[in-house]
């Protein structure tokens, strides 16, 4: 069966060139030029690899990678971007990328790296990424959505688990409402600030010893939301 590649690239000529060469290598390629559409497509279909440009409309490639990683820790992600500084590469790898190539690039090198990423994923099907998490006496399983807090065992909803994982992955940092919209809701739905506040209030009831005086889950009015481990 052909390996399926999601290619996010809004430069039409380059996208066509890459698609042609990847198909000549025997891959099935879906080309998209918009980050929001890419997130939606990834949720609907199964892909073996994602090749992401960073500077694309709607939601950038970094946001797309973060959204993918909330639900899929296995699929390889390769960034292909004109942003080629060391800081850009480090950010891409931190946000879930497995490889990063700066434009302009050598086509043969790109094809070789894609081949290696796909073969590496077959040899090591489980990527290192947390699916269980504990803080204090609290426990979360992001695969089963089972959790435990001061009031005992309970089950998270899928949306709760996604938002919770995003906050924990960015612990001690403020996560903006815009970032939550991109990675958890994918801009398909526009929750109000109050909607996100209600999720955070639920997390306090689940995990805080004193929900009225939270230690772990903070709302910064007009800024965003923050998880503190202790």
Phi, psi and omega in degrees: 000136181295140173288140183256128182241131171265120181248113178258105183205121184264356175276107192303312183298315180295318179300317180295319179296314180295317180301314180300312183291324178291322178292326176294335177277357176099013180264154172263121190240129173251118183260129178227150182242011184222131185295320180297318178295322180297318178298314180297317181294321181294328178288331185272330188233163178261129178236150179265345182199145173240126175251116190239122165285151182271315185270082179233162182294161172075281177234127184288171185298329177296315178297322178296316180298318179297319179295318178299315185291340177295330184242345183219110180263000188259322187294131178292143177237127177242123176273136178230103193215152174285345177277101192241018178286165178300322180296319178297316181295317180297317179298315180300318180290324178294327185271014172116359179286146175262339181204161184212123178237130180270144173276147353289155186226165176270122185301317181298321178295317179301313180298322179293318180294321177297315179300318181291321178297318181292318180289324178295322180292328177290322181286326182233078187294340180254118179276153177282114178192143187286134173243351173233148182210138175233144171211128189061230176260015181266150181220141178223135171246113186280352175274313184265347184070010176282143182213165179219134179225192181303333182262009177109197185277150176199174181239130177281154167281164180299317181294322176299317181296320180295313180294319180298317180295320178298315180296318181292320179296338179246035185303144182069008176238147177283128176258120184288158177299323180298318180294321177298317178302317183292311191272324183267314182262345178059024180062003179289328177231144181250086178292147178284166176303323180297324179299313180293321176303320181295325175296315181295321176299321177296319179299323178296318179295324181289316196241344183271141174293324177230093184303333181282343176231071188292143175256321189268324188241115185243144171247124177254106188305126178077000182241300181165214189222149188217138174251128173247131182290323181219000000 
